[in-house]
Amino acid sequence: MLPNRLNSRIADVISQTIAEERSATDTTSPAWRERCEVAQVAMFTDSDRRIFLSSIAHRRGEAAANALEQSADALRTQAIFKLARKPS
């Protein structure tokens, strides 16, 4: 599968996950805002993610950028596992 197509499918799964979570979550909470930021970063392409995380490191510090990167990577991994279980 082409990388762009895979990124698109990963983003679709993440978007669906967030939509499902929205109905059972307090969407006014700081935790929800953080979850949405993680999802947004996770849906970026690799190059866009690197650029965004560099900007976060500059504005919020390396620790914040690293935490965001780890959370986004974990969400992408979950999406990949969901895709692997889906019939094509």
Residue pairs with C-beta under 8 A, 6 or more apart in sequence:
1 9
4 45
7 45
9 83
10 42
10 43
10 76
10 79
10 80
10 83
11 42
11 43
13 79
13 82
13 83
14 39
14 42
14 43
14 75
14 76
14 79
15 39
15 43
17 39
17 75
17 78
17 79
17 82
18 35
18 36
18 39
21 35
25 32
25 35
26 32
37 68
38 68
38 71
38 72
38 75
39 75
41 49
41 52
41 53
41 68
41 69
41 71
41 72
42 49
42 71
42 72
42 73
42 75
42 76
42 79
44 52
49 69
49 72
53 65
53 68
53 69
54 65
56 64
56 65
56 68
57 64
57 65
